[in-house]
Amino acid sequence: MGERKGTNKYYPPDFDPAKHGSLNRYHGSHPLRERARKLSQGILVIRFEMPFNIWCDGCQNHIGMGVRYNAEKKKVGNYYTTPVYRFRMKCHLCVNHIELQTDPGNCDYVIVSGARRKEERWEPGDCGQVLPDAPEQQQRLATDAMFRLEHGVSDRGVLERAAPTLTRLQEAQSAWKDDFGLNSRLRRRFREEKKTLREEEEEAAALARKAGLSIPLLREEEEDRRLAALLSLRAPDSYEERQRLKRSEISQRSWFGTPPSRTPLQKLGLGASRSPRAPPGPPATPAGLGIVRRGGATTPGTPRDPRERTRAPPNWGRPPPNWGRPPPR
């Protein structure tokens, strides 16, 4: 760290490598610069990484494993010949200081103060892991034949008890052994489902455009098909067929005279209803209404009714009732 700062730097004229050795000694500074500001107290500032998850006692916040701090490293003792170091750092969320210490006997770290550990430890034996033999046991296995025989018998018993579980694990692994084939089948099924979904979306979009709908249509379910099959009250003909029959009826209807016979649409009760009134007959004439002019003359241009010869007024040949009387005043 210090040497890179002294590389390609200015060398004073009075600098003598044989006398001073390095630029740091010439300038009277430590190669670690500000990291060695407490070196006289046996403290070195290092970059420390949190070895496990902890809870800060000052702010009660969680600090995850791997968070880095500028920690003060100091030697506090020895475990046999292995030194024990203590690290002191300040929480980045509050003013609380956290102290950790190495534990060479258990190959772990111990929290001294300022925090508590989040317990995520377990015993390897409880998880079915194979534990290494202790050094004393390994030495006895190498020297004591009877102990080695007893140990082998117990190991075979453990293997027999674990054989069914191992067999099931091997079968499960063999089912997923061909990764390429499984991946190919999975991708083929995905492509088929994607094609089906695309066709359904296109059909729904076409139906929405035809019906003029601006809302998304849901997928057709089996319950919808069952309910549609139960619907029996529906017209035998479509809307277009009814319109065609109605136009045909109008074009065949006579403007004068009796109406034509009932069409199939009217027989089904789907034609245009007509008010109950008498059908139109021949045009009304004065002779048809019983009006006869004296002298048997008719209106010019009106055909003579043959029934006029046998028809006579009700008072034919009789004088009026007021004949010869003066008119009333």
Buried (B, 14 or more C-beta within 10 A) or exposed (E): EBEEEBEEEEEEEEEEEEEBEEBBEBEEBEBBEEBBEEEEEEBBBBEBEBBBBBEBBBBEEEBEEEBEBEBBBBEEEEEEEEEBBBBBBBBEEEEBBBBBBBEBEEEEBEBBEBBEBBEEEEEEEEEEEEEEEEEEEEEBBEEEEEEEEEBEEEEEEEEEEEEEEEEEEEEEEEEEEEEEEEEEEEEEEEEEEEEEEEEEEEEBEEEBEEEEEEEEBEEEEEEEEEEEEEEEEEEEBEEEEBEEBBEEBEEEEEEEEEEEEEBEBBEBEBBEEEEEEEEEEEEEEEBEEEEBEEEEEBEEEEEEBEEEEEEEEEEEEEEEEEEEEEEEE
